[in-house]
Amino acid sequence: MTLLPKSAIPFKFSRIALSIVIAATLLALLLTTVTLRNINKEQRLMETFLYHEGLALIRSFEAGARTSMMHFRQGIDPLTTLVEETVKEEAVVYIKVVNENGRVLAEGGDVPETDLRPPVDKILAEKEPVTLLLAKEKVFEIASPFKPLEENVDFTNRMMGRWQQRMGEQAAAVADRRSGVIYLGLSTDKFDRSRQEDLRNALLLGGILFLAGSAGFYLLFVYQGMRVARSTLADMELYTKNVIESMPAGLITLDNEGRVVSCNKKAEDITGASFALLNGKKLDQEIPQCPPFSSEKDLLLDEPFAFTHIDGTTIPVKMSSSRLTSSDGKATGLVLIIRDVREILDMEQKLERIRRLAALGRMAAGIAHEIRNPLGTLKGFAQYFKNKFTPNTTEWEYTDLMIDEVDRLNRSISALLQFSRPREPEFSTLCLNDILAKTEKLLHDDFTSKNISFSLGLQDSKIMMEADSDLLLQLFLNLLHNSIAACSDGGEISINAERKSESVHVHVKDSGAGMNPDEISRMFDPFFTTKKTGTGLGLAVVHQIINQHKGTIEVQSEEHQGTEISITLPLTRERNRMDK
């Protein structure tokens, strides 16, 4: 199993490699062609040379025969003598002379029998000598008409007439040799040896070329392998870099002495120190919050730490370490994994808040029913006694105060019941502009009584959405009640709403007293309030309504600098369902 994806780069020749292959192939073809042509050329040169040498021998033989005929009368056959003497030449393998009827007149040497030799009449009919290569016998044969007595016809006829009168049968034998065919066999042994030598040289040259080509191809494939290895290494480096840089956790590598070797961008963001600052330095010296690290130290496993960022914020993290080892098992350093746990802690806080709210809701529902019935009885008795007392007396004022407190307590119980048992939203298509305008009208007297400047900023077009109109109205009323309570006389409150993509964003901003970080973290808890007369359930109900609509809420506030609450709600109920 490999961690790297398969490379999409196929193995292919580069232009230089392809040029080398083509050049080597062309050179091999050229060498083969030249070798074959040289061999054929040598064959032709051998045949031409032997052909002309044979003709020269035949002409010399004819001349010698004509001269020797004059001595025929001495009883010696000069043709036989000439054949025997000529065959003694190293280049001559055999000589055979036949008359036009095929009878052998003279023969010397070892004449091979072959079916390839043409008949006598065909040779006599040819204008040029007939050649025949007997490769097995290493003989080049020339067959030519043999006419030693036809150079001077008149002289020959006179001589023949005289010889016939004087010599009888000897003259008839001479007359029989006037026309025939001479077969001259020349040895090709020297040429064969020379050709074999050339062939061996060509094979040797071809072997050298083959070895050189093989070495070239080997080097070529080595070069191609190096290119593929470099490409794979580059891909691996890029892949590893992308994986490390895209990690949601910070990664820092250290050598055996604890010096920083590399780190990714997430580690820079968490520690607040750049790699240029950390490179080659010990981590605990540059970041005092880190413990000293070395390859001999015990490994960490999700140890909690906190980094103070360059902007002063504290980032809680969990750090783990593991050893780096080489191929032979030796330790080469450490790898530190740093995880930012702010989101995890925030989620844990939210889960804890939900758990507390759920438990509180169950308790509140039981308590509210137990308290509401006695409150009704107390209010009834207080009204009864109020009617018995004279108005504006001390007793009358006490009973009136008792009734007001019972009503206030009853409102708190009603709010508690609403929080503990929220009703399911009834979605309908509504105009957010109308809800905000209605909220402004309902709180107009409150703004006027505290001399608060209120502004409502809406888009030109109406913002239509699917939501529960009563719950949205309660949400904005609760938010604005808190803003009014936080503002002193002459304060400012504004609401701005805008549509973005598939959601609507509402910003409620006031110039009130603001909140500290502790108050911001607890503002949505039930019964937490900074107002003397508040129940501490208004913002808890706001948070509950936003969750029912699958929205989000963000708070930005500083003491004496006011507060801004940003709410994001989906526009459609289908969007709510998809978010579930």
N, C-alpha and C positions, 0 to 999 in steps of 0.2 A: 504494500500500500504506500503510495507516494503522496507527499503533501503538496507537490507541485502539479498544476494542470498540464496536460499534454501540450507540448509545443506545436504550434500551427505552422512552423517553418519546416518545409521538406528538405531532405538532403538533395542538393543540386550543385552542379559544377559552377564555379565562377567563370568569368570570361577568360581569365588567364589560364585556368585549368582546362577549359574547353579548347583553347588555342593550342595548348601543349598536346592534348589528345589528338586533335586534328593533324597537327604537324607530325607527330609520331606515326600516325596511320598513313599519311601521305608519303613519309620517308620510307616506311616499310614497303608500301606499294611501289614506290619508285625504285627501291633496291631490287625488289623481286623482278620488276619489268626489265631493268637494266641487266640483271644477271641472266634472265632468259634470252634477252636480245643478244648478249655477248656470246652465250652458248650457241645460239642459232647462227650468229655471225661467224664464230669459229668453225662451225660445221660447213658453212658456205665457203669460207676461205680455204678450209682443208680440201674440199671437193674441187674448188677452182685451181688451187695449187697443184694438186695431184693430176687434175685433168690436163693442165698445160705441161706438166712434167712428163705425163704419159705420152702426150702427142709428140713432145720432143724426142722421147725415147723411140717411139714408133717411127718417126721420120729418120732418126739415126739408124734404126734397125733396117728400114727399107734401103737406105743408102748403102749400108754395109752389105745387105743382101744382094743388091745390084752388082756391087764390086766383086762380091764372092762368087757370083754366078759364073764369072769368067773362068774361075778355077774349078768349075764343076767337072770339067773334062779330065781333071787329074784323078778322078775317082773318089774324091772326098766331098761329103755333103756339107757345104758351107753353112746352110741354113740351120742345120742341127748344131754345128759348132758355135754359130753366132748366138743361138738360143741358150746353149749351155753356158757360154761365157757371160751373156747379159744377166742371166739369173743369179750369177754370183754377186751382183750389186746388192747392197744391203737393203735398198728401198724396193727392190723388185722381188716379189714373192713367187710369181710364176709368169711364164709366157707360153702361149699356145697358139699355133698357127694351123688353120684348117683351110681346105680349098672350098670352092663354092658349093661342092657337093657334101661338105661336112666332114671329109676325110682328114684326119690329123696328119699334117705334113711335118710338124716339128713341135716338140713339147718339152718344157723344162720347169722344174719346181713342182710344188704340190698344188695341183689345180682342183679346187673344191667342186663338188657336184651341187647344182642348185636348179630349181624349177623357175627361178626368176630370170635366168639368162635367156634373152630373145633368140630366135632361130637365125641361121646364117643369112637366108634370103632377106629377112627384114633388116638386118644390119647393113647388107649391101645396098638396100633400097634407101637407107637414110643418108641425108646429105652431111650430117655431122656425126661424129663418133657417139656411140651409145655408152653411157656410164651406168654402173651398178655398184651400190654400197652393200657389202656383205659385213654387217656389223659384228655378227657372231665370230667370223673368221678374221676380223680386223683387216679387211682387204677392200681397196677401192679398185674396181675393175673398169678398164676402158676397152671397148670392142670397136675396132675400126677396120674398114676394108683394107686389105693388104695387097698392093700391086707393085711389086718391086721391079717388074720388067716392062712397064708401060711408060716410062719416061721418054724413050725414043723408039717410037713404033717401027719406023722404017729400018732402023739399025737392028732392032730386035728381030724383025721378020727375016732379014737377010741372014742374021746369025743363026736363027732357028733353022732356016733352010739348009745351011751348010752343016749344022750339027746333026740334023736328021740324016743327011747323006753319010756323014762320017761316023756318028756315034750311035745311031740307031735308038736303043731303049733309053739311054741316058738323056738323049735329046727329048724324048717323049716325057720323061719325068720333069725335065725343066719346064717344058710347055705346060705341064699340069700345075705349075706353081705361079703361073702368070697372074692369077686372080684368086683371092681368098679373103679370110678374116683373121686378124690377129687379136688375141685376147691377152691384155697386159694387166697383171695384178700387182698393185702397189701396196705396200704396207702402210696402215694408218696407226701403227702402234705409238709412234712418237706424238702424233696429234692427239691420240686418245689419252696418253699420259699427260700431255699439256692441258687437255680439256679437263681431265680429272683434277689436275692441280688447280686449275681455275675454279672448278666446282668446289674443291675443298676450301680454297680461299674465300669463295662466295659464302659457303656455309659458315666458315669461321667469322667472316664479317657479319653474316646474319646472326650468328650466336652472340657476337659482341653487341650488335644492335639490340638483340632480344634482351640481353642482360641489362644494357643501358636503358632500354625502354621499360623493362620490369622495374628497375630501380627508380626510373622516373615516375612510373605509375604508383609505385609504393610511396614515394615521397609525395606524389600528388594526393593520394588517399590520406596520408598522414596530415598533409596540409588541410585537406577538406575536413578531416576529423578535428583538427585544431580549430578550424573556423566554426564547426558545429559546437565544439566544446566551449569556445569563447561566447558564441551566441547563447548557448544554454546557461552558461555562467552569468551572462548579462541578464538573461530572463529571470534566473533564480535570484540574482541580486535585486532586480527591480521588484520581483514578486515579494521577496522578503521585506523590502523596504515598504512596499504598499501595505502589506499585512501589518507590519509593526506600526506604521503611521496611522492606520485605520483602527487600531485597537482602542477600545473605550477606556482602557487603563493605561497608566504611565509605566514605561519600561526603561530601566536604567541598567546597563551592564558595567561591571567593575572588574578590574584585574585582581590578582592575588593579594596585592597590597591595599586594595580598597580604592584605587584611583578610577575615576570615571572614564570609560572607554566610549560609550555611546548612550544616547537617550532619544526618545521620540518626542513629538510635539506635545502630546498629552502630559508627559512628565514635566516639560518646561512650563506648561500652563499651571500644573498643580504646585510645583515647587516655587514658581516665580523666578527661576534662574535659567538662563539660556545655556545651550550646550557649549557655546564659545567661552562662557565663564567657567563651566564645570569641567571641560575637557582636560584630562591629565591631572586633575586635583582630587584630593580626598573629599568624599561627599560630606562627611561630618564636619569638615573645616569650613566649607562654603555654606552649608545649611546646618546650623547648630541643633535643630530639632531632631536630626537623624543620629542614630547611634553609630559608633565606629563599626565598620564592616571589614572582614577579612575572610579568606577561604577556610581558615581553621575555626572560625566562630560558628556557634550553633545557628542553624537555619531558623528563619522566622516563618510563622504561619498565621496570617491575618492578625498581626499585632497592631493595635490602634496607635496612631500618631496624629499630630495636628501640625500643619504647616501654616506659617504666617506669610500670606502673600505680600507682594510688593505694595499693593494698595491698602494693606493693613487688615484685610479680612482673614479670618481663621478658617482653614479648610481641614475638616476632619477626614482622615484617610485610614485605610488598613493596608499594611505592608506585608508582603510575603517574599521569601528569597529561596533560590535554588542554585545549586552549584553548576558551573560550566566545566565540562571535561573534554579532553582531546580524544582522538581515536584510540590512543593507548591507555586511556583511563586516568590520565593525570589531570588534576584540578587546574583549570586555567583562569578561573574567576567566578563571579557571582552574577546572577540575574535578579534584579529587584522588580517586583510588580507592585505598583502603587494604585490603589483603587479609591477614587473620590466617593465617599459614602454620604455626601450631603443629601442627595436625593433619597437614599435608603433611610437615613434618619428622619427626613421630612415625611416620608411615607409611613414610617413607624409611628411618628407623632400623629399623623392623620388617622391611622388605624386605631391608635390608642384613644384619640378623641371620639372616633365613631363607637368604639367599645364603651367608653364612659357615657356617651350620649344615649346609647341603647339601654345601658343599665339604668341611667337616670330617667329615661322615658318610661321604662317599666315601673320604676318606683314612683314616679310622679303620677302616673295614671291611677295607681292604687291610692296614693295619698289624696289626690284631688277629690276623688269620690267620697273619701272619709271626711274631708273638711267641708266640702260644698254644702252638704245637708245641714250640719250644725250652723254654718254661716247664715243659711236662710232663716233658721230659727232665731238666731241672734238679731238679725236685721228686723224680723217681725216684731220681737219684743221691744227693740229700740224704737221703732216707729210707734208702737203702742204707748210707750212711756213718753215719747215726744209729744204726742197729742194730749197727754194728761197734764203736762207742764205748761206754764205760761210762757209765751214767746219772749225771747231775749233775756230769760232768766238764766242763772248759772246751770240749773238742772237741764233746761231746754238746750243750751249750748253743748252740754256734755253728750246728750243723746244724739244731737245732730252730728257731732264729731264722730260718735260711735258708728252712725250710719255711713258716714263718708269712708271711714276706715274699713268697714265691712265691704263696701263697694270696691274699694281699692284692692282688698284682698281677693275679692271675687274675680276681679279683672286679671289679677296675677294667676289665679287658678285656671281661668279660661285660657289664658295664654299658655300655661303649662300643659293643659289638655290638648291644645292645638299642636304644641310641639311634640308631645308624646304620641299622639295619634293623628298624624297629618293625613289629610284626605288626598286621594289620587287626583292628579291634575285632569281637568276636562279640556282637552285641546280643541281649539277652534281658530279659524283664520281671523286675525285682528290687525289693527294698525298701531304700531308702537308709538307713532306720533300722537295718536289720540290718548293713549294711556299716560304718556308723559304730560300732555296738556291738562288732563284731568287731575293728575297729581299736583300740578302747579295750582290749579283752582282750589283744591281741598286744603292746601297749606298756605294760601294767600294771606289769611289773617295772621298766621304764625310768623310769616316773613315780615309783615307790616308791623306787628307788635314789637319785634326786636330790631326793627330798622335794618333788615338784611336785604342786600341787593341780590336778586336771583335772576339768572339768565339761562335760557333754554336754547341750545343749539341743535338744530335738526337739518337733515339734508332737504334739498328742494323737493325731491320726490318722496312720496310716502314709503315708509319701511313696513312692508307686510310680512307677517310671520305667523307660525302656528304655535300657540301657547295658551295657558290658562289666564284669562284677563284678570280675574280677581286676585290670583296669586301674584301676578306681576305688579298689580296696583299695590298690594300689601308690601311687596319687596321694596318698591321705590319709596313708599310712605315711611317704612321703617328706616331706610337709609337716610332719608331727608330729615326725619325726626332726630336722628343721632347727629347729623351735621348742624341742625339748628341748635341743639343742646350744646354742641362744642363751640359754636361761634358766640362771640360777645356782640353787643349792640354795634351796628355798623359793619358787620362782617359780610362776606361774599360767598355765595354758593352758585355752582353752575352744573348743568347736565348737558353732555354732548353725546349724540348718538349717530353712528354711521354704519353703513352696510359694507362688509368686505367679504367677497366670495360667497360662501354658503353660511355665513354667520353675521350677527350684529354685535357691535361693540358699544357699550354704554360707559361713559366716564362721569363719575360723581366727585366733584372737587369742592372743598371748602377751605376757608382761611382760619379755621378754628385753632384750638390749643394743640392739636396733634397728639401723637402717642409715642411712647418709648418702645424699644424692641420687645420688652416683656409684655406690655399691654397688647401689642400687635399679635404676639403668639397666642394670647388668651382671649382675644376679642370675640371669637365665635363660640366660646364655651358658654353653656347655659348658666345663668345667674351671675355671670361676671359683668360688672358694670362699674363705671367711674362716676356715674350720676347718683346723686343722693336719693332721687325719687324713682330711679329706674328699676326694672325687674331683672334686667340682664338676659332677657329672652328675645329681644328684637332682632339682634344680629344673628343669633342662633337660628331663628326662623328664616332669615334672609339666606343663610348658608343652606338651610334645608330646601328652600324653594329652588335655589340655583341647582342643587344636586338633582331635584326632581325633573328639571328641564335639561339635564346633562350639560350644564354650562360650567364655566370656571370663574373664579373671582381672585383678583390680585389687589394687594393693599400696599400703598407707598405713603409713609407718614414719618414726620420728624416732630419732635416737641417744639411747640411755638411756631411751626412752619406749615401747619395745615395738614390735610389728609386727602389723598386721591384714591378712590376705589374704582377699579376697572372690571367690568363684567362682560363676559363673552357668552352669547346664547346662540344655539343653532336656529336657523330660520324655519326648518320644516320638522314635522314629527318623524318622518322617515329617517332624517338625519339622527334624531334621538335614538331610534331603534337600532340603526347601524352602530352607533357608539356603544350600545349595550353589549 
